[in-house]
Amino acid sequence: MLENTTFNKSVDILQRNMAVSTLRRQVIANNIANAETPNFKRSEVNFEAELGRALASEKLDKSIGVVTHVNHIPFRRTVDYRTVGPRIALDYLTTSKNNGNNVDIERELMQATENQMMYELMASAVNHQFNQINIVLR
């Protein structure tokens, strides 16, 4: 009934972001737990930028760079947002301590707080979407 609708797409994107937020919480917790481990390199989760590029690719003008032959390389390719997944990246470029560890506990705590607030905001948005459906069904 709700397949291929903006409701379905928005709830799917929100749920994917919530899952990434949960993964991000685990990564931040791991960073905090290893804040004093010598030569430990912090990790971070990358997702939102790639998701944004995938969503933007759906809105590209299809008439520009039309492929006229099967051997031609297309200028633009539409990326399905459902194929985008989170990536955990190690930060090898920075060092904040003499023992080779690059975990800044204040930064990690700030990111944990921001991540928690974003999760709560997304949960509230999902709740709002389903409340709208309940209003329509009544």
PyMOL CGO cylinders between C-alpha atoms (Angstrom):
from pymol import cmd
from pymol.cgo import CYLINDER

trace = [
    CYLINDER, 0.00, 0.00, 0.00, 2.74, 2.47, 0.91, 0.3, 1, 1, 1, 1, 1, 1,
    CYLINDER, 2.74, 2.47, 0.91, 5.42, 1.15, -1.42, 0.3, 1, 1, 1, 1, 1, 1,
    CYLINDER, 5.42, 1.15, -1.42, 7.09, 3.70, -3.73, 0.3, 1, 1, 1, 1, 1, 1,
    CYLINDER, 7.09, 3.70, -3.73, 5.77, 6.65, -1.74, 0.3, 1, 1, 1, 1, 1, 1,
    CYLINDER, 5.77, 6.65, -1.74, 7.57, 9.56, -0.15, 0.3, 1, 1, 1, 1, 1, 1,
    CYLINDER, 7.57, 9.56, -0.15, 6.38, 8.27, 3.23, 0.3, 1, 1, 1, 1, 1, 1,
    CYLINDER, 6.38, 8.27, 3.23, 8.08, 4.93, 2.67, 0.3, 1, 1, 1, 1, 1, 1,
    CYLINDER, 8.08, 4.93, 2.67, 11.28, 6.56, 1.41, 0.3, 1, 1, 1, 1, 1, 1,
    CYLINDER, 11.28, 6.56, 1.41, 11.51, 9.05, 4.26, 0.3, 1, 1, 1, 1, 1, 1,
    CYLINDER, 11.51, 9.05, 4.26, 10.88, 6.41, 6.93, 0.3, 1, 1, 1, 1, 1, 1,
    CYLINDER, 10.88, 6.41, 6.93, 13.43, 4.11, 5.28, 0.3, 1, 1, 1, 1, 1, 1,
    CYLINDER, 13.43, 4.11, 5.28, 16.07, 6.87, 5.24, 0.3, 1, 1, 1, 1, 1, 1,
    CYLINDER, 16.07, 6.87, 5.24, 15.33, 7.73, 8.87, 0.3, 1, 1, 1, 1, 1, 1,
    CYLINDER, 15.33, 7.73, 8.87, 15.61, 4.08, 9.92, 0.3, 1, 1, 1, 1, 1, 1,
    CYLINDER, 15.61, 4.08, 9.92, 18.90, 3.69, 8.05, 0.3, 1, 1, 1, 1, 1, 1,
    CYLINDER, 18.90, 3.69, 8.05, 20.25, 6.80, 9.76, 0.3, 1, 1, 1, 1, 1, 1,
    CYLINDER, 20.25, 6.80, 9.76, 19.14, 5.46, 13.14, 0.3, 1, 1, 1, 1, 1, 1,
    CYLINDER, 19.14, 5.46, 13.14, 20.99, 2.20, 12.48, 0.3, 1, 1, 1, 1, 1, 1,
    CYLINDER, 20.99, 2.20, 12.48, 24.12, 4.15, 11.54, 0.3, 1, 1, 1, 1, 1, 1,
    CYLINDER, 24.12, 4.15, 11.54, 23.71, 6.21, 14.70, 0.3, 1, 1, 1, 1, 1, 1,
    CYLINDER, 23.71, 6.21, 14.70, 23.71, 3.00, 16.73, 0.3, 1, 1, 1, 1, 1, 1,
    CYLINDER, 23.71, 3.00, 16.73, 26.89, 1.87, 14.98, 0.3, 1, 1, 1, 1, 1, 1,
    CYLINDER, 26.89, 1.87, 14.98, 28.42, 5.29, 15.59, 0.3, 1, 1, 1, 1, 1, 1,
    CYLINDER, 28.42, 5.29, 15.59, 27.62, 4.97, 19.30, 0.3, 1, 1, 1, 1, 1, 1,
    CYLINDER, 27.62, 4.97, 19.30, 29.54, 1.67, 19.41, 0.3, 1, 1, 1, 1, 1, 1,
    CYLINDER, 29.54, 1.67, 19.41, 32.53, 3.18, 17.60, 0.3, 1, 1, 1, 1, 1, 1,
    CYLINDER, 32.53, 3.18, 17.60, 32.61, 6.20, 19.92, 0.3, 1, 1, 1, 1, 1, 1,
    CYLINDER, 32.61, 6.20, 19.92, 32.35, 3.92, 22.95, 0.3, 1, 1, 1, 1, 1, 1,
    CYLINDER, 32.35, 3.92, 22.95, 35.30, 1.90, 21.62, 0.3, 1, 1, 1, 1, 1, 1,
    CYLINDER, 35.30, 1.90, 21.62, 37.30, 5.10, 21.11, 0.3, 1, 1, 1, 1, 1, 1,
    CYLINDER, 37.30, 5.10, 21.11, 36.56, 6.22, 24.68, 0.3, 1, 1, 1, 1, 1, 1,
    CYLINDER, 36.56, 6.22, 24.68, 37.42, 2.79, 26.10, 0.3, 1, 1, 1, 1, 1, 1,
    CYLINDER, 37.42, 2.79, 26.10, 40.81, 2.92, 24.39, 0.3, 1, 1, 1, 1, 1, 1,
    CYLINDER, 40.81, 2.92, 24.39, 41.62, 6.54, 25.22, 0.3, 1, 1, 1, 1, 1, 1,
    CYLINDER, 41.62, 6.54, 25.22, 44.74, 5.52, 27.17, 0.3, 1, 1, 1, 1, 1, 1,
    CYLINDER, 44.74, 5.52, 27.17, 45.87, 2.59, 24.99, 0.3, 1, 1, 1, 1, 1, 1,
    CYLINDER, 45.87, 2.59, 24.99, 49.29, 3.29, 23.44, 0.3, 1, 1, 1, 1, 1, 1,
    CYLINDER, 49.29, 3.29, 23.44, 49.29, 3.66, 19.63, 0.3, 1, 1, 1, 1, 1, 1,
    CYLINDER, 49.29, 3.66, 19.63, 45.50, 3.27, 19.42, 0.3, 1, 1, 1, 1, 1, 1,
    CYLINDER, 45.50, 3.27, 19.42, 43.97, 5.13, 16.47, 0.3, 1, 1, 1, 1, 1, 1,
    CYLINDER, 43.97, 5.13, 16.47, 40.43, 6.39, 16.76, 0.3, 1, 1, 1, 1, 1, 1,
    CYLINDER, 40.43, 6.39, 16.76, 37.73, 5.36, 14.30, 0.3, 1, 1, 1, 1, 1, 1,
    CYLINDER, 37.73, 5.36, 14.30, 34.83, 7.27, 12.86, 0.3, 1, 1, 1, 1, 1, 1,
    CYLINDER, 34.83, 7.27, 12.86, 31.73, 6.36, 10.88, 0.3, 1, 1, 1, 1, 1, 1,
    CYLINDER, 31.73, 6.36, 10.88, 31.15, 7.95, 7.47, 0.3, 1, 1, 1, 1, 1, 1,
    CYLINDER, 31.15, 7.95, 7.47, 27.67, 7.75, 6.01, 0.3, 1, 1, 1, 1, 1, 1,
    CYLINDER, 27.67, 7.75, 6.01, 25.74, 10.99, 5.69, 0.3, 1, 1, 1, 1, 1, 1,
    CYLINDER, 25.74, 10.99, 5.69, 27.86, 12.56, 2.91, 0.3, 1, 1, 1, 1, 1, 1,
    CYLINDER, 27.86, 12.56, 2.91, 27.60, 9.47, 0.71, 0.3, 1, 1, 1, 1, 1, 1,
    CYLINDER, 27.60, 9.47, 0.71, 23.86, 9.23, 1.35, 0.3, 1, 1, 1, 1, 1, 1,
    CYLINDER, 23.86, 9.23, 1.35, 23.50, 12.89, 0.39, 0.3, 1, 1, 1, 1, 1, 1,
    CYLINDER, 23.50, 12.89, 0.39, 25.37, 12.31, -2.88, 0.3, 1, 1, 1, 1, 1, 1,
    CYLINDER, 25.37, 12.31, -2.88, 23.15, 9.31, -3.66, 0.3, 1, 1, 1, 1, 1, 1,
    CYLINDER, 23.15, 9.31, -3.66, 19.98, 11.32, -3.01, 0.3, 1, 1, 1, 1, 1, 1,
    CYLINDER, 19.98, 11.32, -3.01, 21.31, 14.21, -5.09, 0.3, 1, 1, 1, 1, 1, 1,
    CYLINDER, 21.31, 14.21, -5.09, 22.12, 11.85, -7.98, 0.3, 1, 1, 1, 1, 1, 1,
    CYLINDER, 22.12, 11.85, -7.98, 18.43, 10.95, -8.22, 0.3, 1, 1, 1, 1, 1, 1,
    CYLINDER, 18.43, 10.95, -8.22, 17.62, 14.58, -9.06, 0.3, 1, 1, 1, 1, 1, 1,
    CYLINDER, 17.62, 14.58, -9.06, 20.20, 15.03, -11.82, 0.3, 1, 1, 1, 1, 1, 1,
    CYLINDER, 20.20, 15.03, -11.82, 19.05, 16.17, -15.23, 0.3, 1, 1, 1, 1, 1, 1,
    CYLINDER, 19.05, 16.17, -15.23, 18.95, 12.98, -17.28, 0.3, 1, 1, 1, 1, 1, 1,
    CYLINDER, 18.95, 12.98, -17.28, 19.05, 14.82, -20.62, 0.3, 1, 1, 1, 1, 1, 1,
    CYLINDER, 19.05, 14.82, -20.62, 22.62, 16.08, -20.09, 0.3, 1, 1, 1, 1, 1, 1,
    CYLINDER, 22.62, 16.08, -20.09, 25.28, 13.60, -21.16, 0.3, 1, 1, 1, 1, 1, 1,
    CYLINDER, 25.28, 13.60, -21.16, 22.92, 11.09, -22.77, 0.3, 1, 1, 1, 1, 1, 1,
    CYLINDER, 22.92, 11.09, -22.77, 24.72, 7.93, -23.81, 0.3, 1, 1, 1, 1, 1, 1,
    CYLINDER, 24.72, 7.93, -23.81, 24.21, 7.26, -27.51, 0.3, 1, 1, 1, 1, 1, 1,
    CYLINDER, 24.21, 7.26, -27.51, 26.24, 4.08, -27.80, 0.3, 1, 1, 1, 1, 1, 1,
    CYLINDER, 26.24, 4.08, -27.80, 26.65, 1.07, -25.50, 0.3, 1, 1, 1, 1, 1, 1,
    CYLINDER, 26.65, 1.07, -25.50, 30.44, 1.58, -25.37, 0.3, 1, 1, 1, 1, 1, 1,
    CYLINDER, 30.44, 1.58, -25.37, 30.15, 5.19, -24.24, 0.3, 1, 1, 1, 1, 1, 1,
    CYLINDER, 30.15, 5.19, -24.24, 30.91, 6.02, -20.62, 0.3, 1, 1, 1, 1, 1, 1,
    CYLINDER, 30.91, 6.02, -20.62, 28.00, 7.83, -18.95, 0.3, 1, 1, 1, 1, 1, 1,
    CYLINDER, 28.00, 7.83, -18.95, 28.68, 11.25, -17.43, 0.3, 1, 1, 1, 1, 1, 1,
    CYLINDER, 28.68, 11.25, -17.43, 26.38, 10.73, -14.50, 0.3, 1, 1, 1, 1, 1, 1,
    CYLINDER, 26.38, 10.73, -14.50, 25.08, 7.65, -12.82, 0.3, 1, 1, 1, 1, 1, 1,
    CYLINDER, 25.08, 7.65, -12.82, 22.13, 7.48, -10.52, 0.3, 1, 1, 1, 1, 1, 1,
    CYLINDER, 22.13, 7.48, -10.52, 23.03, 5.84, -7.22, 0.3, 1, 1, 1, 1, 1, 1,
    CYLINDER, 23.03, 5.84, -7.22, 20.30, 4.06, -5.31, 0.3, 1, 1, 1, 1, 1, 1,
    CYLINDER, 20.30, 4.06, -5.31, 20.33, 5.35, -1.74, 0.3, 1, 1, 1, 1, 1, 1,
    CYLINDER, 20.33, 5.35, -1.74, 19.57, 1.83, -0.48, 0.3, 1, 1, 1, 1, 1, 1,
    CYLINDER, 19.57, 1.83, -0.48, 22.99, 0.63, -1.67, 0.3, 1, 1, 1, 1, 1, 1,
    CYLINDER, 22.99, 0.63, -1.67, 24.84, 3.18, 0.48, 0.3, 1, 1, 1, 1, 1, 1,
    CYLINDER, 24.84, 3.18, 0.48, 26.18, 1.79, 3.73, 0.3, 1, 1, 1, 1, 1, 1,
    CYLINDER, 26.18, 1.79, 3.73, 28.24, 3.11, 6.62, 0.3, 1, 1, 1, 1, 1, 1,
    CYLINDER, 28.24, 3.11, 6.62, 32.01, 2.93, 6.51, 0.3, 1, 1, 1, 1, 1, 1,
    CYLINDER, 32.01, 2.93, 6.51, 34.28, 2.83, 9.52, 0.3, 1, 1, 1, 1, 1, 1,
    CYLINDER, 34.28, 2.83, 9.52, 37.49, 4.74, 8.90, 0.3, 1, 1, 1, 1, 1, 1,
    CYLINDER, 37.49, 4.74, 8.90, 40.62, 4.84, 11.04, 0.3, 1, 1, 1, 1, 1, 1,
    CYLINDER, 40.62, 4.84, 11.04, 42.17, 8.26, 11.67, 0.3, 1, 1, 1, 1, 1, 1,
    CYLINDER, 42.17, 8.26, 11.67, 45.89, 7.73, 11.06, 0.3, 1, 1, 1, 1, 1, 1,
    CYLINDER, 45.89, 7.73, 11.06, 46.68, 11.38, 10.38, 0.3, 1, 1, 1, 1, 1, 1,
    CYLINDER, 46.68, 11.38, 10.38, 46.42, 12.86, 13.86, 0.3, 1, 1, 1, 1, 1, 1,
    CYLINDER, 46.42, 12.86, 13.86, 48.18, 12.26, 17.14, 0.3, 1, 1, 1, 1, 1, 1,
    CYLINDER, 48.18, 12.26, 17.14, 47.08, 14.02, 20.30, 0.3, 1, 1, 1, 1, 1, 1,
    CYLINDER, 47.08, 14.02, 20.30, 49.27, 12.24, 22.85, 0.3, 1, 1, 1, 1, 1, 1,
    CYLINDER, 49.27, 12.24, 22.85, 52.95, 11.32, 23.15, 0.3, 1, 1, 1, 1, 1, 1,
    CYLINDER, 52.95, 11.32, 23.15, 52.13, 7.59, 23.21, 0.3, 1, 1, 1, 1, 1, 1,
    CYLINDER, 52.13, 7.59, 23.21, 50.77, 7.62, 19.63, 0.3, 1, 1, 1, 1, 1, 1,
    CYLINDER, 50.77, 7.62, 19.63, 47.13, 7.60, 20.70, 0.3, 1, 1, 1, 1, 1, 1,
    CYLINDER, 47.13, 7.60, 20.70, 44.90, 10.14, 18.95, 0.3, 1, 1, 1, 1, 1, 1,
    CYLINDER, 44.90, 10.14, 18.95, 41.71, 9.89, 21.05, 0.3, 1, 1, 1, 1, 1, 1,
    CYLINDER, 41.71, 9.89, 21.05, 40.63, 13.27, 22.44, 0.3, 1, 1, 1, 1, 1, 1,
    CYLINDER, 40.63, 13.27, 22.44, 38.19, 12.35, 25.20, 0.3, 1, 1, 1, 1, 1, 1,
    CYLINDER, 38.19, 12.35, 25.20, 36.43, 15.74, 25.10, 0.3, 1, 1, 1, 1, 1, 1,
    CYLINDER, 36.43, 15.74, 25.10, 35.86, 15.45, 21.36, 0.3, 1, 1, 1, 1, 1, 1,
    CYLINDER, 35.86, 15.45, 21.36, 34.54, 11.90, 21.72, 0.3, 1, 1, 1, 1, 1, 1,
    CYLINDER, 34.54, 11.90, 21.72, 32.14, 12.91, 24.50, 0.3, 1, 1, 1, 1, 1, 1,
    CYLINDER, 32.14, 12.91, 24.50, 30.90, 15.82, 22.38, 0.3, 1, 1, 1, 1, 1, 1,
    CYLINDER, 30.90, 15.82, 22.38, 30.34, 13.50, 19.42, 0.3, 1, 1, 1, 1, 1, 1,
    CYLINDER, 30.34, 13.50, 19.42, 28.54, 11.01, 21.68, 0.3, 1, 1, 1, 1, 1, 1,
    CYLINDER, 28.54, 11.01, 21.68, 26.20, 13.75, 22.89, 0.3, 1, 1, 1, 1, 1, 1,
    CYLINDER, 26.20, 13.75, 22.89, 25.58, 15.00, 19.34, 0.3, 1, 1, 1, 1, 1, 1,
    CYLINDER, 25.58, 15.00, 19.34, 24.96, 11.45, 18.14, 0.3, 1, 1, 1, 1, 1, 1,
    CYLINDER, 24.96, 11.45, 18.14, 22.45, 10.80, 20.94, 0.3, 1, 1, 1, 1, 1, 1,
    CYLINDER, 22.45, 10.80, 20.94, 20.58, 14.02, 20.15, 0.3, 1, 1, 1, 1, 1, 1,
    CYLINDER, 20.58, 14.02, 20.15, 20.45, 13.13, 16.44, 0.3, 1, 1, 1, 1, 1, 1,
    CYLINDER, 20.45, 13.13, 16.44, 19.13, 9.66, 17.26, 0.3, 1, 1, 1, 1, 1, 1,
    CYLINDER, 19.13, 9.66, 17.26, 16.37, 11.11, 19.43, 0.3, 1, 1, 1, 1, 1, 1,
    CYLINDER, 16.37, 11.11, 19.43, 15.50, 13.62, 16.69, 0.3, 1, 1, 1, 1, 1, 1,
    CYLINDER, 15.50, 13.62, 16.69, 15.24, 10.86, 14.08, 0.3, 1, 1, 1, 1, 1, 1,
    CYLINDER, 15.24, 10.86, 14.08, 13.14, 8.68, 16.40, 0.3, 1, 1, 1, 1, 1, 1,
    CYLINDER, 13.14, 8.68, 16.40, 10.83, 11.66, 16.92, 0.3, 1, 1, 1, 1, 1, 1,
    CYLINDER, 10.83, 11.66, 16.92, 10.60, 12.18, 13.15, 0.3, 1, 1, 1, 1, 1, 1,
    CYLINDER, 10.60, 12.18, 13.15, 9.67, 8.51, 12.59, 0.3, 1, 1, 1, 1, 1, 1,
    CYLINDER, 9.67, 8.51, 12.59, 7.07, 8.80, 15.34, 0.3, 1, 1, 1, 1, 1, 1,
    CYLINDER, 7.07, 8.80, 15.34, 5.66, 11.91, 13.66, 0.3, 1, 1, 1, 1, 1, 1,
    CYLINDER, 5.66, 11.91, 13.66, 5.44, 10.13, 10.29, 0.3, 1, 1, 1, 1, 1, 1,
    CYLINDER, 5.44, 10.13, 10.29, 3.40, 7.29, 11.80, 0.3, 1, 1, 1, 1, 1, 1,
    CYLINDER, 3.40, 7.29, 11.80, 1.21, 9.72, 13.74, 0.3, 1, 1, 1, 1, 1, 1,
    CYLINDER, 1.21, 9.72, 13.74, 0.35, 11.36, 10.41, 0.3, 1, 1, 1, 1, 1, 1,
    CYLINDER, 0.35, 11.36, 10.41, -0.72, 7.98, 9.02, 0.3, 1, 1, 1, 1, 1, 1,
    CYLINDER, -0.72, 7.98, 9.02, -2.83, 7.34, 12.15, 0.3, 1, 1, 1, 1, 1, 1,
    CYLINDER, -2.83, 7.34, 12.15, -4.59, 10.68, 11.64, 0.3, 1, 1, 1, 1, 1, 1,
    CYLINDER, -4.59, 10.68, 11.64, -5.42, 9.75, 8.06, 0.3, 1, 1, 1, 1, 1, 1,
    CYLINDER, -5.42, 9.75, 8.06, -6.71, 6.31, 9.08, 0.3, 1, 1, 1, 1, 1, 1,
    CYLINDER, -6.71, 6.31, 9.08, -9.04, 7.62, 11.76, 0.3, 1, 1, 1, 1, 1, 1,
]
cmd.load_cgo(trace, "trace")
